[in-house]
């Protein structure tokens, strides 16, 4: 059985990256990994590092996409971000955690951006 979530998730991350770049963000990394931890997108905006969690859903019938981030995921985002900042010599840089939700089965998607979500 094929997992149909992976292609949709990748498409959502691409849409989120394009959304950010259209708004003046510089994309630094996609799917950055440190061990088992992952950052979907890392961007920069006006000198601030922005760690972006992307949640993609075909629909929100059962749960709004913005509510699909568990406390454990938030904890892992913070750990991964700390690793990212340390490895890139950016510990003194201001940073924040955003959430972007991408909803729809195909383009055009509904995209919502929640700055400083976590």
N, C-alpha and C positions, 0 to 999 in steps of 0.2 A: 504494500500500500504506500503510495507516495504522500509525503507530507506537503500539503499545499500551502502551509503557513510560511515556509521559508521564502519562496519566490515573492509572496505578497509582502513579507517583512523587508526583503531587500528593496523592493519597489518603493515601499514606504520610506525607507532610509534615504533612497535617492531623491524622492520628492521633497523630503525634509531638508536635505542638503541644498537642493536647488532653491527652495523657499528662502533659506537663510542667505544664500549668496545674492539672490535678487534684492535683499534688504540690506546689503552692505557688509555682511559678515564674511570673514575670511575663513575658509575651511582649512583646518590644520591636519585632521586625521579622521578616518572612518574605520569603524570596527577595530579600534586599538585594544590590544590585549596585554594583560599582565597576569600570567598564570591562568587561573580559571575566571578572572575578572575581565569584563569588557566594557568599553565606552563606545556607544553607537556612533556619536559624532563629537568631535572636539573642534570648536570654532574660536575665533577671536573677534571681538567687537569693541572698538574704541579702547584698545589696550587691555580689555578684560577677557580672560579665558572663559569660554562658555562650554560646559559639559552638557551635552544634549542627549536625553533619553528619548527614543522614538517608539511610540506604541502605534501599531497599525492594526486596524480591524476592518473586516468586510462590512460589518454593521455593528450597532451598539444595542442589539436586541436584549442581551443578557446583562451587560455591564458597560457603562461608559468607558471609553478608552483611557480617559484621564485617571480613572480609579483602578486601573490594572497594574499599578506599580505597588508592590508589596513593601512593607518596612524592611524586609531582608534585601530587596533589590536596592532600596535607597542606601542602606548600609554598604552594600557592595559598590555602588556608584561612588560613594565617598572614599572608600579604600582605593578603588582604581584611580580616582582623580588624584589622590595623594601620591600614588606611584607615578602617575603621568607627570605631575608637577616636579617631583624629585628627579626623575630621569631626564627631564628636559631643562633642568636648571631654572624652574619658574616658581619656586616656593614663595618668593616675595611678590609675585604677580597677583593682582585681584582676580577672583574667579567667582562663578556662580553655576547653579545647576538649573537647566531649563527642561521642560517637557514639551514635545511636539507630538500631537496626535494626528494620525492620517486615517481617515475613514472613507471606505468605499471599496467596491469590488474592482473598479477600473477607473482610469482617469476620465474626467477631472475628479480628484479627490477633495474631500473637505479637510482642510488643514487648520488646526488650532495650535497656537503657540502660547505657552505659559512660562514667561520668564521668571526666574528665581522660584521655581516650583518646589524645590526640596531644600 
